[in-house]
Amino acid sequence: MAFHKTLERQLDRFLPDAADREKLAPLFQVISHYYESQERDKQLSEHAFSVSEKEYQEVLHNLKEQDEIKRQSIENLRGVLQLLDQRLGINRETDDDLMGVVNDLKLQVVHSKKLKADLQRAKEAAENLAKAKGNFLSVMSHEIRTPLNAIIGNIHLLENEDHLPMQEPLINSLRISSTNLLSLVNDILDFSKIDEGKVVFAENKISLANLIGNMKEVHLYRARENQNEIQITIDPEIPAFVVGDETRLSQVMNNLISNAIKFTQHGVIGVSAKVLHQQSCRAAIRFTVNDSGIGIDKEKQELIFERFTQANSDIDRKYGGSGLGLAIVKKLLELWGSKICIESEPGKGSQFYFDMEFQRCDAPVIPSLKKSETDLHGLKILLVEDTEFNVQMAQRMLTNWKASVDVARNGEIAVTKCGDNSYDIILMDIQMPVMDGITASKIIRKSNPTVPIIALSASNSTEIFGDVVAAGMSDSVSKPFNPNDLFKVLLKWSGEQTKVTR
């Protein structure tokens, strides 16, 4: 019988006789089982210790890693807090303890919430200020443009009626002064619109040759005051018609030409348009205005494009001006994707130029004249206007064009008249007592969806024209209006059109 190896060694040493072993076999069997049990317990114990040591080492390693992560996290948080404190101008004692850092973070969150609330209040205050500014400019626009509309309109009537030769210089002086005043008002209002980002460029078919060619006539009287000559140069390769914003392009060119005339005495003002390159559908044009005037120092050439700024105070006193013209030119061209450039030398004049790319197009469809250039015979017009001198001026102008005119002093009267009569066109003022033009137009549109309603607005606000469209009005003319522009709009909506070729 085999026993545990330890017991076997002991029996071989102390009880070598096999017979004796046989007699005590049951005892030795029990002892052998005991040895085997002891050996198994020892092996199990050693294995358990080995496993526990390994797990212990793993736990210890993980604790060390977590401690390092904690240390690095605290360090990073402390660095962020120090950076925030530097930006906010806060002095705080550093703390290596995590709870201390957490408390600091809580303070930062509280501070951030307060800062966010302050920023929100500042934003709301700025929005309210911008709204108040817009409302103020809208009111001032109406208050200034309304009498100016009558002034310009009556000057036009004087020019086209019989008058004494000796009165011609007086009428010219009135026209130039009113035009300059209108230009100043437009500059102030336009600069505000540009600052507010409310400039939207139109896309109409225009003739660049006609636009540039008309510049001489517009500035002729002002140029003669300074004994200047205006020379127009138009590249024959310029496309007959392109797509663009005629009003804004004219504004840029007019400001540049007015600036050149102002600083030039007994000299020459050159205005040109030249093709840089063109393809079948697009053309790049360079517009240039140069003069032989006083010129500008190199270091002051950027300064002149800042608002309300002249190259120096002597120029401001001697030549006057609002200091807005060139600032508007720069901002408009930047919004248009172009840039104003200048080359100048004191005593040798200046040259301003900019490049623009246009889409080429076919000739536009424009209104044709009826019997003559000033004939609206047979057209029945309702004039809705509350200001007496504007009523008199517009009524006389329309009558001279042989139109039949009926007058309503406010929107409520206009609604009643439209219910009792039929009109070919309605000229609707926007701001009136009792009922404004927007409200009246909406009411009229319910019963008469086709009659053309032309808005007459003394406000150049973007929001006003949005209301005009929403009210279902057909077109708009800004006060003070050029009589020729009003005439063209009336022709446009009188129903007769023809295609004009160059």
Secondary structure, DSSP 8 states (H G I E B T S, - for coil): ----HHHHHHHHHH---HHHHHHTHHHHHHHHHHHHHHHHHHHHHHHHHHHHHHHHHHHHHHHHHHHHHHHHHHHHHHHHHHHHHHHHT-------SHHHHHHHHHHHHHHHHHHHHHHHHHHHHHHHHHHHHHHHHHHHHHHHHHHHHHHHHHHHHHHTS---GGGHHHHHHHHHHHHHHHHHHHHHHHHHHHHTT------EEE-HHHHHHTHHHHHHHHHHHTT-EEEEEE-TTS-S-EEE-HHHHHHHHHHHHHHHHHT-SS-EEEEEEEEEEE-SSEEEEEEEEEE-SS---GGGTTGGGSTT--SSHHHHHHH---S-HHHHHHHHHHHTT---EEEE-TTS-EEEEEEEEEEE----EEE--SSSTT--TT-EEEEE---HHHHHHHHHHHHHTT-EEEEESSHHHHHHHHHH---SEEEEESS-SSS-HHHHHHHHHHH-SSS-EEEEES---HHHHHHHHHTT--EEEESS--HHHHHHHHHHTTT-EEE---
